[in-house]
């Protein structure tokens, strides 16, 4: 019920900024980043190249909603949907199961899983467990990835991460009972109303985030 009114307020705000002439040109680009790419993004961060940006770090499904509702101009996320914007680049991320070095679980017991209900990775993990008929339990849940990594490091359970993002001292879990994880689509999505030329410097940095994709299978799309 509130969403149409919020959109109207945003439109009015943009018009007010427009009355300032050159001030309107200084409106920051609203960037959405999946939590997976934050550290890599800031390693390449250069304000001189990207200009003024306002950054939101969130889970991919919330970033997708932000693009659809007009709160974000561009986003780098998992499973982008082209109906909500222009998909300028997409690639595949190879995820893996991650555990501590001394993690063990008894045969036949439910697999202890570390995640957060509603995450795309949770949907994938649960789908894999159920498709294989594997018993599992939510051993630890948190919306904060640092907390989830800490739980895994303590031996609470296993989680899903991109292969390039496995932090020390965690290791890939290659246990026979864990199902194979298919590649997950990732990409850069621009809201339809946004002028792509204003994002040139930023897009160059975002496209570099795909360098961790397996077998360098990143590819460009026209648009």
BAMARKE-742856 format. One record per residue (C-alpha): residue number from 1; x, y, z; residue in three letters. Coordinates in pm, 1 decimal. Layout:
<rs>
R   resi         px         py         pz   resn
R    NUM          X          Y          Z    ALA
...
</rs>
This chain:
<rs>
R   resi         px         py         pz   resn
R      1        0.0        0.0        0.0    UNK
R      2      284.5      237.3       84.2    UNK
R      3      504.2      155.0     -215.7    UNK
R      4      324.9      382.9     -472.2    UNK
R      5      346.6      674.5     -228.3    UNK
R      6      715.4      608.7     -161.1    UNK
R      7      786.1      604.1     -534.9    UNK
R      8      602.1      935.8     -569.9    UNK
R      9      812.9     1087.6     -290.9    UNK
R     10     1130.4      972.4     -465.8    UNK
R     11     1014.1     1134.0     -789.3    UNK
R     12      939.8     1460.7     -606.8    UNK
R     13     1281.5     1446.0     -439.3    UNK
R     14     1451.2     1406.8     -778.4    UNK
R     15     1262.2     1709.5     -914.3    UNK
R     16     1362.8     1919.5     -613.8    UNK
R     17     1727.2     1824.8     -670.4    UNK
R     18     1679.0     1920.6    -1035.7    UNK
R     19     1595.2     2278.6     -937.4    UNK
R     20     1956.1     2312.8     -825.3    UNK
R     21     2089.1     2283.7    -1180.7    UNK
R     22     2441.3     2144.7    -1152.1    UNK
R     23     2357.7     1997.1     -811.6    UNK
R     24     2139.7     1741.4     -986.6    UNK
R     25     2444.9     1617.1    -1176.2    UNK
R     26     2610.2     1537.8     -844.6    UNK
R     27     2338.4     1292.8     -741.1    UNK
R     28     2525.1      976.7     -635.5    UNK
R     29     2482.9      651.8     -823.9    UNK
R     30     2299.5      403.7     -604.2    UNK
R     31     2492.5       77.9     -615.8    UNK
R     32     2380.7     -253.5     -471.1    UNK
R     33     2643.4     -516.8     -389.3    UNK
R     34     2593.7     -875.8     -288.0    UNK
R     35     2783.3     -939.3       34.7    UNK
R     36     2998.9    -1184.9     -160.6    UNK
R     37     3158.1     -907.2     -366.3    UNK
R     38     3211.1     -632.4     -108.7    UNK
R     39     3572.8     -708.2      -20.2    UNK
R     40     3675.7     -754.8     -383.3    UNK
R     41     3496.1     -434.7     -482.1    UNK
R     42     3679.4     -222.5     -226.8    UNK
R     43     4010.5     -366.9     -334.7    UNK
R     44     3948.1     -198.2     -670.3    UNK
R     45     3764.3      107.5     -533.9    UNK
R     46     3874.0      436.9     -687.9    UNK
R     47     3650.4      738.6     -636.1    UNK
R     48     3820.1      927.0     -919.5    UNK
R     49     3708.3      660.0    -1167.1    UNK
R     50     3366.5      574.3    -1027.0    UNK
R     51     3250.1      917.0     -914.2    UNK
R     52     3002.8      970.2     -631.1    UNK
R     53     2827.6      648.8     -531.4    UNK
R     54     2596.9      541.5     -252.2    UNK
R     55     2652.5      173.6     -171.7    UNK
R     56     2405.5      -75.6      -27.4    UNK
R     57     2531.1     -419.8       73.6    UNK
R     58     2254.9     -676.9       99.4    UNK
R     59     2142.2    -1021.0       -3.9    UNK
R     60     2077.7    -1071.5     -375.0    UNK
R     61     1700.1    -1107.3     -353.0    UNK
R     62     1676.3     -773.7     -167.3    UNK
R     63     1903.0     -604.8     -422.6    UNK
R     64     1683.4     -735.2     -703.1    UNK
R     65     1382.4     -585.7     -528.4    UNK
R     66     1570.8     -256.8     -493.9    UNK
R     67     1628.0     -244.0     -870.5    UNK
R     68     1263.5     -330.0     -940.8    UNK
R     69     1132.1      -67.2     -696.8    UNK
R     70     1368.2      206.9     -816.0    UNK
R     71     1582.0      235.8     -501.8    UNK
R     72     1900.6      116.8     -677.4    UNK
R     73     2049.5      218.1    -1012.5    UNK
R     74     2284.2      -77.4    -1063.1    UNK
R     75     2355.2     -398.5     -874.0    UNK
R     76     2605.1     -684.4     -877.8    UNK
R     77     2424.5     -991.5     -750.7    UNK
R     78     2342.9    -1359.3     -782.2    UNK
R     79     2065.4    -1481.5    -1012.6    UNK
R     80     1984.4    -1147.2    -1177.3    UNK
R     81     1650.2    -1124.0    -1357.1    UNK
R     82     1648.7     -929.1    -1683.1    UNK
R     83     1282.2     -829.8    -1646.5    UNK
R     84     1382.3     -585.0    -1374.5    UNK
R     85     1660.0     -413.6    -1567.9    UNK
R     86     1930.8     -440.7    -1832.1    UNK
R     87     2163.9     -733.9    -1775.3    UNK
R     88     2496.5     -601.8    -1902.4    UNK
R     89     2715.6     -891.8    -1800.7    UNK
R     90     2665.6    -1234.1    -1650.1    UNK
R     91     2888.0    -1520.1    -1544.3    UNK
R     92     2878.0    -1838.8    -1341.8    UNK
R     93     3004.3    -1879.6     -987.0    UNK
R     94     3113.8    -2224.7     -874.8    UNK
R     95     3005.7    -2275.5     -514.3    UNK
R     96     3147.5    -2535.3     -280.1    UNK
R     97     3071.9    -2677.1       63.2    UNK
R     98     3294.9    -2530.2      332.0    UNK
R     99     3392.0    -2668.2      674.3    UNK
R    100     3653.8    -2636.0      946.0    UNK
R    101     3958.7    -2860.9      930.6    UNK
R    102     3848.7    -3069.6     1226.8    UNK
R    103     3476.3    -3090.0     1144.3    UNK
R    104     3324.5    -3437.9     1167.4    UNK
R    105     2971.6    -3570.6     1166.7    UNK
R    106     2842.5    -3916.6     1248.4    UNK
R    107     2722.8    -4135.5      957.5    UNK
R    108     2346.0    -4132.0      921.4    UNK
R    109     2299.8    -3813.7     1124.6    UNK
R    110     2134.7    -3504.2      970.0    UNK
R    111     2385.4    -3277.0      796.5    UNK
R    112     2440.7    -2966.5     1014.2    UNK
R    113     2394.7    -2665.6      788.3    UNK
R    114     2497.5    -2304.3      851.0    UNK
R    115     2302.2    -2037.6      664.7    UNK
R    116     2019.7    -1787.4      675.7    UNK
R    117     1660.1    -1869.2      572.9    UNK
R    118     1569.1    -1682.5      255.0    UNK
R    119     1918.9    -1658.3      108.6    UNK
R    120     1957.2    -1784.2     -247.3    UNK
R    121     2232.4    -2013.7     -125.3    UNK
R    122     1993.0    -2152.5      134.9    UNK
R    123     1734.6    -2223.9     -131.8    UNK
R    124     1996.3    -2403.3     -338.7    UNK
R    125     2135.2    -2601.0      -43.3    UNK
R    126     1794.0    -2710.5       82.2    UNK
R    127     1690.1    -2802.5     -270.9    UNK
R    128     2000.2    -3020.9     -309.9    UNK
R    129     1947.5    -3192.5       25.0    UNK
R    130     1584.4    -3266.9      -51.5    UNK
R    131     1652.4    -3379.4     -408.8    UNK
R    132     1903.9    -3633.0     -278.8    UNK
R    133     1682.0    -3738.2       10.6    UNK
R    134     1941.4    -3624.0      264.8    UNK
R    135     1846.8    -3537.5      620.2    UNK
R    136     1972.6    -3197.6      736.1    UNK
R    137     1922.5    -2949.8     1017.7    UNK
R    138     1983.2    -2577.4     1056.7    UNK
R    139     2275.2    -2580.6     1301.2    UNK
R    140     2332.3    -2205.1     1295.9    UNK
R    141     2156.2    -1914.4     1124.6    UNK
R    142     2258.5    -1551.4     1085.6    UNK
R    143     2211.5    -1278.5      827.3    UNK
R    144     2576.3    -1180.7      885.0    UNK
R    145     2830.2    -1374.2      681.2    UNK
R    146     3107.6    -1305.7      935.4    UNK
R    147     2896.6    -1477.9     1201.5    UNK
R    148     2824.6    -1772.2      972.6    UNK
R    149     3193.8    -1814.1      891.1    UNK
R    150     3274.3    -1803.5     1263.1    UNK
R    151     3019.7    -2078.3     1330.8    UNK
R    152     3167.8    -2295.8     1056.5    UNK
R    153     3516.7    -2233.5     1191.0    UNK
R    154     3395.2    -2352.4     1531.6    UNK
R    155     3285.8    -2681.9     1376.2    UNK
R    156     2911.1    -2613.9     1403.7    UNK
R    157     2839.7    -2725.6     1047.8    UNK
R    158     2895.8    -2666.0      676.7    UNK
R    159     2801.3    -2374.1      452.1    UNK
R    160     2803.0    -2281.7       82.5    UNK
R    161     3048.9    -2025.9      -55.0    UNK
R    162     3202.7    -1945.4     -393.1    UNK
R    163     3522.3    -2143.4     -437.2    UNK
R    164     3728.8    -1824.1     -459.3    UNK
R    165     3574.7    -1684.4     -140.1    UNK
R    166     3667.1    -1961.4      105.8    UNK
R    167     3838.9    -1778.0      394.2    UNK
R    168     4128.4    -1910.2      597.5    UNK
R    169     4137.7    -2131.9      793.9    UNK
R    170     3822.8    -2291.1      642.9    UNK
R    171     3859.5    -2553.0      371.0    UNK
R    172     3647.1    -2706.9       98.4    UNK
R    173     3437.4    -2997.6      223.2    UNK
R    174     3473.8    -3285.7      -21.1    UNK
R    175     3288.3    -3538.9      194.5    UNK
R    176     3110.4    -3806.7       -6.6    UNK
R    177     2767.8    -3740.2      146.7    UNK
R    178     2754.7    -3374.9       34.2    UNK
R    179     2574.7    -3326.0     -300.2    UNK
R    180     2747.9    -3162.3     -596.5    UNK
R    181     2659.1    -2794.9     -635.6    UNK
R    182     2576.9    -2672.2     -988.5    UNK
R    183     2715.0    -2332.9    -1101.3    UNK
R    184     2513.7    -2029.1     -989.5    UNK
R    185     2443.8    -1739.5    -1225.2    UNK
R    186     2570.1    -1394.5    -1128.4    UNK
R    187     2565.5    -1065.0    -1309.4    UNK
R    188     2539.4     -686.6    -1327.8    UNK
R    189     2190.3     -541.2    -1355.4    UNK
R    190     2112.2     -178.8    -1447.3    UNK
R    191     1771.8      -25.4    -1385.8    UNK
R    192     1599.0       45.8    -1718.3    UNK
R    193     1570.1      421.7    -1657.0    UNK
R    194     1940.4      471.6    -1582.4    UNK
R    195     2174.7      620.0    -1843.1    UNK
R    196     2448.7      361.4    -1886.6    UNK
R    197     2702.2      624.4    -1996.1    UNK
R    198     2693.7      769.7    -1642.2    UNK
R    199     2809.4      434.2    -1506.4    UNK
R    200     3109.3      384.1    -1735.2    UNK
R    201     3381.0      399.6    -1469.8    UNK
R    202     3182.1      202.2    -1215.8    UNK
R    203     3089.4      -69.3    -1464.9    UNK
R    204     3454.5     -127.2    -1544.5    UNK
R    205     3519.1     -208.1    -1178.6    UNK
R    206     3205.0     -422.8    -1142.6    UNK
R    207     3288.2     -625.8    -1450.9    UNK
R    208     3624.1     -706.2    -1295.2    UNK
R    209     3442.3     -884.6    -1012.4    UNK
R    210     3370.2    -1172.3    -1249.8    UNK
R    211     3738.6    -1267.5    -1260.8    UNK
R    212     3676.9    -1525.0     -988.8    UNK
R    213     3427.1    -1712.2    -1205.6    UNK
R    214     3518.8    -2075.5    -1285.5    UNK
R    215     3707.1    -2129.4    -1609.4    UNK
R    216     3673.8    -1757.0    -1686.3    UNK
R    217     3333.8    -1817.2    -1843.7    UNK
R    218     3223.8    -1455.9    -1806.6    UNK
R    219     3062.9    -1310.4    -2117.5    UNK
R    220     2918.4     -979.3    -2228.3    UNK
R    221     2562.2     -912.4    -2338.1    UNK
R    222     2454.8     -632.6    -2566.7    UNK
R    223     2234.3     -370.0    -2410.6    UNK
</rs>
